[in-house]
């Protein structure tokens, strides 16, 4: 077990070295844009500030979305293109190779997500209040939920790339279709889970006004967080199994 973990750690370190420059650039753009808006906002009138704020927000959103383009493309090239020959000649199992790509993607997605929060908080006081409300517990819960959504999304993206590669002549189309379908299924299951748990909690001790207690809400949140982790594990495992059985590099 320790040997497998050591190998996985080495693979992750290698992948981080290969990708940190682009991710650092993306994070730098997001945070610098926030700093710029914070400085300009103090000396601009409302109409000019609104225009600048919109452009800055679009720049930050675009940089964030770029992460979900760069990481899956990197995942594809390093596994299913000519580069993949090198990856699969390493003294590591296919599952370890896939897991290293997935976990590195999760690390970078979380890093960029944090930079988005920092960048937005640098806009102005009202922006900071969105994330730093007086309800610290609520802010922490919101942060965890949003970060899990972001991380889950990169797992779905990479999984979709793996499925898309099964379409020999239409890999991009296959990837897009798989991504849309998987997102739809995940959202539907998440909604059913929330509704089911909320109904159970209300029927077993909900408040008379139709709400549930903080403890019950915490249980629902914990269940959804665990479900997100299980989803990522299943997507990672399935990608490894599919790759192992159908490996066919360009």
Phi, psi and omega in degrees: 000315181295324179293320178295319179295320179297318178296315179298319180297320178295320179295320178295316178300318179297317182293323178297318178298328182280341188239352190294331183295313180295317181295319177298320177298316180298313179297321179297317178298315182297312183288318179296324178296321178294318178297317180300315181294322178298323179285313182293326183299334181284343184234019182241150175283172188298315183294316178294319181296320180297320179294313180297317181299320179296315180295319179295317179298318179295323178296315180294318179296320180295319179296320178296316180293331177300329178301321183278002170256312183297312185295315176295324177296317177298318178300315180295309184296323183277353181238317191246005174252194181301328179298334183298334178302319179294317182298320185269004172262357179288153179286063181212154179285161179298322179298321179294320179296312179298315181299322180296321178292316181296313183292323176296318176300320179295318179299312182290323178296317178296320179298314180293323178299316178297321179294327176297315179298316178298314181298319180290320179297336179281350182298296181195181184294321180296324177293321179295325181294337179296321183259332185247063180282171178294333177278087183300318180300317178296322178295320180294317179299314179299319179298314181295316181298312182294321179292323177294322177297315181297314181294318178300324182295323179288327174295317178296319180298313180293321176299319179295324176298317179299314179293319181300330180290347176287339176272094190306316186259353183223055185296318182295315179297316178299320179296315181296315180298315180297319181297312181298314181296315181296317178299318179298313181296316181297315179297319180296316179293322179295320178295317179296320179298314181296313181297318180296313180295318180298318179295317179297315181297319181293319181289341181250028176136026178288164179286160182292338181273010177091004180259173178240161183286167179296323178297316180295321177296323178295322178296318178298316180298317180297319180296319180289324177295317178297321179297322179295319179295317179297319178301313180298319179298315181295319179295320179295313182296315180297319178298320180294317180296314180297316180298318181295325184273336186234022184303122180209088183287152177292000000 
